[in-house]
Amino acid sequence: MDASPLPPGAGRLWLPYTQMQTASPPLRAAWTEGCRIGLADGRVLIDGIASWWTACHGYNHPHIRDAVTRQLGRMPHVMLGGLVHEPALTLAERLAALLPGDLDRVFFADSGSVAVEVAIKMALQYWLNRGVRGRTKLLAFRGGYHGDTLATMAVCDPEEGMHALFAGALPQHHIADLPHDDAGEAVLDRLLAVEGDGVAAILAEPLVQGAGGMLFHAPDVLRRLRRLADRHGLLLILDEIFTGFGRTGTMFACEAAGIVPDIVTVSKALTGGTMALSAAVARTHVFEAFLSDDPAHALMHGPTYMGNPLACAAANASLDLFRAEDRLGQVAAIADQLRAELEPCRSLPGVVDVRVLGAIGVVQMAEIADMNRLRAALVAEGVWIRPFRTILYLTPAFTITPAGLATLTSAIRTVLAAAR
Ligand SMILES: *Cc1c(COP(=O)(O)O)cnc(C)c1O
């Protein structure tokens, strides 16, 4: 049945982030339920990463499934150009109410990368609409990840990122170290004193740089970024695509710092892992910079499937669950259990760090020599965990049971102890 032997089992698929010549055969998923992934060969894996951090209520949650099914019967899709609909109106209202401050204008898109592109475009045009020219650059950070499209590649970590190859083809931005202390803030102050007139916005992931290696920073770093933006008259964009919806312990990571960014991007867990949907949400003053008698001051962007009613219905149902069930309490309990059960990894060979924030547990290795073998060993333990670079990490569904989580942490300990 396979059209291609490279690797067996992939058929005609071109898989993401994959050297197709040397990759291990992909596993064939047949069904999902809660925190389990059923394979076509009958094996069942406990899921440790919630499908790239999306399935925060576990898979196939009946409340989300019912909402999507009802919406499917009524109206699977309609264009948002000139038409609006209840699922999108309701979701925008709810996001505005949940987000801090006056973050209350919601622009929908269909993927995280596109939401970041929209946020960048908003920031660039914000200045143009106000008659300020020449603010074409962003200040972004080492370790950062904001997507795989061309504009977002340019604001990822230039070396660690998966995009160094394209350096010559990308716009040049300022990529600096996050300001962890006064000295770091002073460095950025000096940079912006010289270059600030060419900068439109500061862009960062709050509290956790996810795909860059699950690197954590203190809430104070975000307060420093807010201060720097204010001092130099810049917009602050926070990319909450990974952190949004409870992952770090608060509904949005920026809440932990008590700051309000000018634009925020959300996606990943927005629909509870059901459908593709993202949003760039702007504060009032950003939105107002686009109001004018001049049609050219409008935001000229409009993904075909933006605000898809099925996806909005899924997102509304996901937000129902955050209200009806104590998700943030579950995140706190997961954090405690991750700390207790991953801490013993510190003494295992090759482990250089163990860290936990909210429902994110990370075991950092000095190196992972044979990634294929490590991944296979984890599957053999009955768990779905995808180590990358030098880390093994867990980002389970918030609904995982203590026993399910214990299976995940024990698999990591077993596999690392056997790897000596
Ligand atoms: C995953 C991610 C993106 C990109 O989202 P896609 O839906 O894959 O395009 C952007 N920013 C952050 C912080 C992410 O974690």
The ligand as an SDF file (V2000), in Angstrom:
LIG
                    3D

 15 15  0  0  0  0  0  0  0  0999 V2000
    3.5470   26.7940   17.7430 C   0  0  0  0  0  0  0  0  0  0  0  0
    3.9000   28.2340   17.8950 C   0  0  0  0  0  0  0  0  0  0  0  0
    3.7880   29.1410   16.8320 C   0  0  0  0  0  0  0  0  0  0  0  0
    3.3660   28.7180   15.4400 C   0  0  0  0  0  0  0  0  0  0  0  0
    2.0840   28.1960   15.3830 O   0  0  0  0  0  0  0  0  0  0  0  0
    1.6410   27.3190   14.1090 P   0  0  0  0  0  0  0  0  0  0  0  0
    0.1940   27.0520   14.3350 O   0  0  0  0  0  0  0  0  0  0  0  0
    2.4860   26.0810   14.1220 O   0  0  0  0  0  0  0  0  0  0  0  0
    1.9020   28.1550   12.9000 O   0  0  0  0  0  0  0  0  0  0  0  0
    4.0940   30.4650   17.0770 C   0  0  0  0  0  0  0  0  0  0  0  0
    4.4940   30.8840   18.2890 N   0  0  0  0  0  0  0  0  0  0  0  0
    4.6140   30.0480   19.3380 C   0  0  0  0  0  0  0  0  0  0  0  0
    5.0370   30.5700   20.6600 C   0  0  0  0  0  0  0  0  0  0  0  0
    4.3360   28.6850   19.1720 C   0  0  0  0  0  0  0  0  0  0  0  0
    4.4860   27.8470   20.2010 O   0  0  0  0  0  0  0  0  0  0  0  0
  1  2  1  0
  2  3  1  0
  2 14  2  0
  3  4  1  0
  3 10  2  0
  4  5  1  0
  5  6  1  0
  6  7  2  0
  6  8  1  0
  6  9  1  0
 10 11  1  0
 11 12  2  0
 12 13  1  0
 12 14  1  0
 14 15  1  0
M  END
$$$$
